[in-house]
Amino acid sequence: MIQKVASGKKVQQPVDPTKANATFSKWTTDQAGNGAAFNFSNDVTSSATLYAQYTCNSGYAKVNGECIQQFTVTFNPNNGESSTPVVVTS
């Protein structure tokens, strides 16, 4: 989606996008999501690309940018030494 905005005017915030197994969190100018959320109250002074950022829903983990369902597999040592849980993604 592209918006043409005159210099010194504000860009209109779009409807929050959706993504499977995730919740939209913010728009940023950094594709990896580093930095603060884009401030739609500020005037536009140059061209920019905004990237949607998401938080994975409960029970999902971010793997290569996608929210993948995760499970915990516990190894029971059956009276041996204790084991640490391992997270497995589907």
C-alpha positions as CSV (number, residue, x, y, z in Angstrom):
1,M,0.0,0.0,0.0
2,I,1.3,3.4,-0.9
3,Q,0.2,6.8,0.3
4,K,1.2,10.0,-1.5
5,V,1.7,12.7,1.2
6,A,2.7,16.4,0.7
7,S,5.7,17.6,2.6
8,G,4.8,18.9,6.0
9,K,1.5,16.9,6.1
10,K,0.8,13.7,8.1
11,V,0.5,10.2,6.7
12,Q,-2.8,8.5,7.6
13,Q,-2.3,5.4,9.8
14,P,-3.7,2.4,8.1
15,V,-5.9,-0.3,9.6
16,D,-3.7,-2.7,11.6
17,P,-2.6,-5.6,9.4
18,T,-3.1,-9.2,10.4
19,K,-0.8,-12.2,10.4
20,A,-1.4,-15.9,11.3
21,N,-0.5,-16.7,15.0
22,A,0.6,-13.2,15.7
23,T,-0.6,-9.8,17.0
24,F,0.3,-6.5,15.3
25,S,2.4,-4.4,17.6
26,K,3.7,-1.3,15.7
27,W,5.0,0.3,12.4
28,T,8.7,1.0,12.2
29,T,11.2,2.3,9.6
30,D,13.5,-0.6,10.4
31,Q,12.6,-3.9,8.7
32,A,13.9,-5.9,11.7
33,G,11.7,-3.8,14.1
34,N,14.5,-2.1,15.9
35,G,13.8,1.3,17.3
36,A,10.6,3.2,18.3
37,A,7.2,2.9,16.7
38,F,6.6,5.4,13.8
39,N,4.8,8.5,15.1
40,F,1.9,9.2,12.9
41,S,1.5,12.6,14.6
42,N,4.7,13.9,13.0
43,D,4.7,15.7,9.7
44,V,6.3,13.8,6.7
45,T,9.5,15.4,5.5
46,S,10.9,12.6,3.3
47,S,9.9,9.3,1.6
48,A,9.9,6.3,3.9
49,T,9.0,2.6,4.0
50,L,7.1,1.5,7.1
51,Y,7.3,-2.2,8.2
52,A,4.6,-3.9,10.3
53,Q,5.9,-5.6,13.4
54,Y,4.2,-8.4,15.2
55,T,4.4,-10.3,18.5
56,C,3.8,-14.0,18.4
57,N,0.7,-15.2,20.2
58,S,1.0,-17.4,23.3
59,G,2.4,-20.9,22.4
60,Y,4.2,-19.6,19.3
61,A,7.9,-18.6,18.8
62,K,9.4,-16.4,16.1
63,V,11.5,-18.5,13.7
64,N,12.9,-16.8,10.6
65,G,10.3,-14.1,11.0
66,E,7.3,-16.4,11.2
67,C,5.4,-17.4,14.3
68,I,5.6,-21.2,14.7
69,Q,3.8,-23.3,17.2
70,Q,6.1,-24.6,20.0
71,F,5.9,-27.5,22.4
72,T,7.9,-28.4,25.4
73,V,9.3,-31.9,25.5
74,T,10.6,-33.0,28.9
75,F,13.0,-35.9,29.1
76,N,12.4,-37.8,32.3
77,P,15.7,-39.5,33.4
78,N,13.7,-42.2,35.2
79,N,15.7,-42.0,38.5
80,G,18.9,-40.8,36.7
81,E,20.2,-37.2,36.6
82,S,17.7,-34.5,36.0
83,S,17.1,-33.1,32.5
84,T,16.4,-29.6,31.2
85,P,13.2,-29.1,29.1
86,V,13.7,-28.7,25.4
87,V,11.4,-26.5,23.2
88,V,10.5,-28.0,19.9
89,T,8.9,-26.0,17.1
90,S,6.5,-27.6,14.6
